[in-house]
Amino acid sequence: MMYPFMTLSDGTEVVHSETYTSNGKEQVRVYFEKPVYGGFHSAYCYLPEYKWDQVEGFSSEEIQNYQEYLESVAHIVIELAREGGFANAANF
């Protein structure tokens, strides 16, 4: 299941998964999707490694900006992923 996190000023939607275990490590998948004429630009980033995957349409500059943004909020995203999103978070 994916949980809404934020809509950025450029219209990009940011959502995240619950935490899950991959190769014995806790991980969270973060999805970025931006509406554009004729469709969407999209990308996945996996925390805590900040590994980007399936980048479609975003420029390297946009991904760098999203990387910097994600680095500043990753601790919040991971905590919300553990709690099941904003709706289930006890301290938010």
C-alpha positions as CSV (number, residue, x, y, z in Angstrom):
1,M,0.0,0.0,0.0
2,M,1.2,3.5,-0.7
3,Y,0.5,6.5,1.6
4,P,0.3,10.2,0.6
5,F,3.1,12.3,2.0
6,M,3.2,15.7,0.2
7,T,2.4,17.6,-2.9
8,L,5.4,19.8,-3.9
9,S,5.1,23.3,-5.3
10,D,5.8,22.0,-8.9
11,G,2.8,19.7,-8.6
12,T,4.8,16.6,-7.9
13,E,3.0,14.1,-5.7
14,V,5.1,12.2,-3.2
15,V,3.9,8.9,-1.7
16,H,5.6,6.2,0.3
17,S,5.2,2.5,1.1
18,E,5.1,0.8,4.5
19,T,8.4,-0.4,5.7
20,Y,9.4,-3.8,4.4
21,T,12.5,-6.0,4.6
22,S,14.7,-6.5,1.6
23,N,18.0,-8.5,2.0
24,G,17.6,-8.3,5.7
25,K,17.3,-4.5,5.9
26,E,14.4,-2.2,6.5
27,Q,13.4,-0.3,3.4
28,V,10.8,2.2,2.2
29,R,9.9,2.9,-1.4
30,V,9.1,6.5,-2.2
31,Y,7.3,7.4,-5.4
32,F,7.4,10.8,-7.2
33,E,4.8,11.5,-9.9
34,K,4.4,14.9,-11.7
35,P,1.6,15.6,-14.1
36,V,2.8,16.9,-17.5
37,Y,1.1,17.5,-20.8
38,G,0.2,14.1,-22.2
39,G,0.9,12.0,-19.1
40,F,3.3,11.9,-16.1
41,H,6.9,11.9,-15.1
42,S,7.7,9.4,-12.4
43,A,10.5,7.8,-10.4
44,Y,11.0,5.6,-7.4
45,C,13.6,6.1,-4.6
46,Y,14.4,3.5,-2.1
47,L,15.3,4.6,1.5
48,P,17.6,4.5,3.3
49,E,20.0,3.9,0.4
50,Y,18.6,6.7,-1.8
51,K,18.6,4.4,-4.7
52,W,16.7,5.8,-7.7
53,D,14.9,3.4,-10.1
54,Q,12.4,3.6,-13.0
55,V,13.1,7.3,-13.6
56,E,10.8,8.4,-16.5
57,G,10.7,11.9,-17.8
58,F,12.5,13.7,-15.0
59,S,15.8,15.5,-15.8
60,S,18.9,14.8,-13.8
61,E,18.5,18.3,-12.3
62,E,15.0,17.5,-11.1
63,I,16.1,14.2,-9.6
64,Q,19.0,16.0,-7.8
65,N,16.4,18.5,-6.4
66,Y,14.1,15.7,-5.3
67,Q,17.2,13.9,-3.8
68,E,18.0,17.0,-1.7
69,Y,14.4,17.3,-0.6
70,L,14.2,13.7,0.3
71,E,17.4,13.8,2.3
72,S,15.8,16.6,4.4
73,V,12.6,14.6,5.2
74,A,13.7,11.0,5.0
75,H,13.6,10.5,8.7
76,I,9.9,11.6,8.7
77,V,9.0,9.4,5.8
78,I,10.6,6.4,7.4
79,E,8.8,7.0,10.7
80,L,5.5,7.4,8.9
81,A,6.1,4.3,6.9
82,R,6.6,2.4,10.2
83,E,3.3,3.8,11.5
84,G,1.2,3.2,8.3
85,G,1.1,6.8,7.0
86,F,-0.2,10.1,8.4
87,A,-3.6,8.7,9.3
88,N,-2.1,6.1,11.7
89,A,0.8,8.1,13.1
90,A,0.6,8.6,16.8
91,N,2.9,11.6,17.1
92,F,2.1,13.6,14.0
